[in-house]
Amino acid sequence: MTELVHTRAELAKARDGLRGVVGVVMTMGALHEGHETLIRAARERADHVLVTVFVNPLQFGPHEDFDRYPRTLDADLEVCRRAGADVVFAPSVADMYPDGQPAVRINPGQLGEDLEGLSRPGFFHGVLTVVLKLLQLTRADLAFFGEKDYQQLTLVRRMVRDLDVPVEVVGVPTVREPDGLALSSRNRYLSPEERRTALSLSAALRAGAAAADEGYDAGEVLAAAHRAFAAAGAQARLDYLVLTDPDLEPGPVSGSARLLVAAWVGGTRLIDNMAIRLTPRS
């Protein structure tokens, strides 16, 4: 049985009844198979699983899709029940931010200003602030995040390490449609034609990974990814396509690496990424 709670007091009471290892999966709702995979991953490692459903206004810019972001709590609850969540915490904005928008927020550092942060100023300030608040409120031992939002996962890990937050952050591989499109709550905004165009993101990643497997260097891998994106997505507008190390640190890339892409398809902005390994040709 999955218990739904809305207030801090209800969450505290429900959390006090959970014994053993507690895992948390933080979401903004509109749950899909990717979220269900996160909950099931938490179920495998934790004695109890707590899911948060909160559309966080701090991480939306003034011209972004906060108002139209899908709110589907009844359907979300069914996903949580099916996947084995014990508690779902779905607070209001007033309950999360009782004094209004917080004057004190987490500064993500330079990494938070690059890639997603460059395109969406202030985004990671809002993400890390709400993640830290939810970690405090849920008192979780394990926190599960999808690798699709790879920069977010990297920054959460860095915040937890730098601020000595007593939680283990667990990354869960991206879930994809059979044709390669990464699952996202924003995919529902795509028309059938835009849905086909969106495959340009995963096509770029696969081309880069194939070039890496053939032993090409970083520059050649990135060039192969750009060519594939251009060929597959004539109507897509590229935001960034970069090759970096697994910690998203600047500098030459060798060995384990991450290929990341963001693009606009119609009015919808999508992101994706893939792990690759650069191996010099003998």
N, C-alpha and C positions, 0 to 999 in steps of 0.2 A: 504494500500500500504506500503510495507516494503522498506525503503531506505537503499542502500548499500553505505558505505563510507570507504575510505582506509587511509586517512591521518588525522593527528591531527587537521588540519585546517577544514577539512570537518566534522570531529566529533564535533568540537566546534560549528560550524554553525548549525549542526543538533540538537545538545543538547540545544542550545539557543532557538530553536523553540518548545521545549517540556515544557509544563506547568503542574503544579501539581506534584504529587508524581511520581518519576521515579524509576523503578526497573531495575537492571542489572543482566544478566545471563552470566557468563564467561565460555567459552568453548575453546577447542582446535580443534573444528570442528569434522568431521565424526559423525554428529549428528544422534541420534537414539531416540527411544520413551522416554527414560529417560530424555534426554535433552528437548524434547517437553513437558514433564510433568513439568520440571522446568519453561519453558517459560509460560506455562498455569497457573502455580501457581503464577508467577509474574503478569500475566495479571489480576488475580483475586484481587490482592492487590494494584496494581499501576495503575496510569492513563496512563502511557506510559512505554513500555518495550524496553530496549536496550540490544542487544546480542553482545558479543565479540567473534570473531573467530580468535585465534592466537595460533600457535604451538610454545610454549615458549622454546627456546633452553637452557635457564638457568636451567631447571628442568630435563634435560636429562644427564645421565652420558656418559663417553667416549665410552662405549660399549653397549649403549642402542639404542632404535629404532627411534631416531629423523628423520633420513633420510627416513625410510620406513613408518613413521607414516602417516596414510591416510589423504590426502588433497582432500576434496570433496565439494568445495565451492558452486557449482551450486545446488547440492542436499541439502546442508545445508540451502541455501537461501529458498528453497521450504519448508523445515521444519519450518523455522522461519516465513514465510508468513502464513502457515497453522495454526501455533500456535498463531499468532497475534502480532509478534514483530513489533515495529515501525521503529527501526534502527538497522542495523547490521554493526559493526565496524570490518573490517578485515585488519589490518595493516600488513605491511612488517616488517621483523626483523629490517631493517634500520630505519623504522619510529618509532618503539618502543624503540630502543636503538641507537639513532643517533650518540652517541659518542663511539660506540662499547659496549662490555659487561661492565656493570656498575661496577665501583670500590667500590661503597657503596651498600650493600645489607642488607636486613632484616635478623637479627639473630633470629631464632625461639626458642632459648633456649634449655634446656635439652629435652623437649618433642619432639623437632624436630630432635633429634639425636637417638630416640628410634623407634622401630617398622619399619615403612617405612624408616625413616631416617637412621637406622642402616644398612638396606639392600641397601639403595640408598643414600650414603653420599652426602650432599649438596643439596639434592632434595628440601627440604622445604625452604632453603635459596632462591632458584629460584622461588618457588611457591609464597611465601609471597611477594617477591620483585615485581613480575609482578602483583599480586593482588592489592597491594598498588598503583602501577602506574595506573592501570586501574580504581581503585576507584577515584583517583585524576582526571583522564582524563574524565571519564563519569559523575562525580559529582552525583552519584546515591544516592537516599534516602534509598533504600532497595537493598540488594544483596542476591541472591538465590543460594544455593549450595546443591548438593545432599548428602544425608547421606551415600551413598556407599563409598565415600572418607571421611570416618569419621574423621580420624586424621587431614586431611586438614581442614575440617569444624571446628574442635575444635581449631586448631591453628589460623585460620582466625578470629574466635570469640575472641581469646585471644589477637591477634594483635590489633584488632579494639578497644578492651577495654583498653589495656595497652597504646596505642598511641593516644587515644581520637579521633579516626576517626569518623566523624559524619555520620554513616550509621548503619542501623539495618541489622544484618546477619540472614537470614532465612534458616533453614534446611528443606529439602524436602525428604520424605521417598524414599527409594530405589525402583526402578521399576524392576520387575523380569519377566523372561519368565514363561510360564505356568508350566514348570517343576522345577522352583525355581532358575535357573541361573540368577544372577544379570546382567542387561544390561551393556555392556561396549563396547567402540569403539574397544578394542583389541580382542573382541570375534571373529571378522572377520578373525583373524589370525589362528583360530583353525580348524583343520581337523574334519571331522565327528566323528572319534574315540576320538580325543582330546576333542571335545565338550561334549561327554558323560563323559569322565574323569573329566572334569571341574565341574560336578555336585557334586564332592566330597566336594567342599567348602561349598555349601549351605546345603549339607547333614550333615556336621559337626555342622553347626550352628543350624539346626533344632533339632539335637540330644541333643545338649547342652540346648536349650530352653525347650525341653520336660523334661529333667532331672530337670531343675529348676522348672518347673511347678509341678513336683511331690514332690518338697520340698527338693531335695538333696542340699548339701552344695557346696561351690565353687570348691573344689578339685574334687568332684564327677561329677559335671557339666563339668568341663574341661576334665576329663577322658572320659566321655561319648562322648564328641565332638571328641577327638583324636581317639577313637575306630571307630566312624562312618567315619571319614576321611580315616583311613587306610583301612576300608572295602570297601569304594566306589571308592577310587582312587589309585589303585595299581601303576599306571604310573605317578601319580602326586608327585612332590617333595615339601614337606612342608617347608615353610620359617618360619612362626610363626603361632601359634594358642594360643591366650591369652584371659584371662578374666580380665577385669579391671573395674574401676568405670566410670561413664558417662563422666567425664572430663579427663580420661586417666591418672589419678594421681596414683602414687605408693601407696602401702599399702593394708591392708586387704579389701576385697570386700564384701559388704552386701547390701541388698536392691536393688535399681536400679543398673544395671551393663551393660557392653557391651562386647560381645564376638566378637573377631576380628580374621580373618584368611588371610594369604597370601600364595600362592603356585605357583610353576612353573608347567605348563602343556605343555609339549613339550618345545618350545622356547618362550612361552608366559607367562608372570607373571600376575596373577589375584589376586584381593583382594575382600573381602566381610566382612560384619559384621552384627550383629543383637542385638537389645536391649532385655535384659532379666531382670527378677526380681527374686532375691533369697529370698525365704520365708522359714524359718525353719519349718521342719515338727513338728506338735504338738504331 
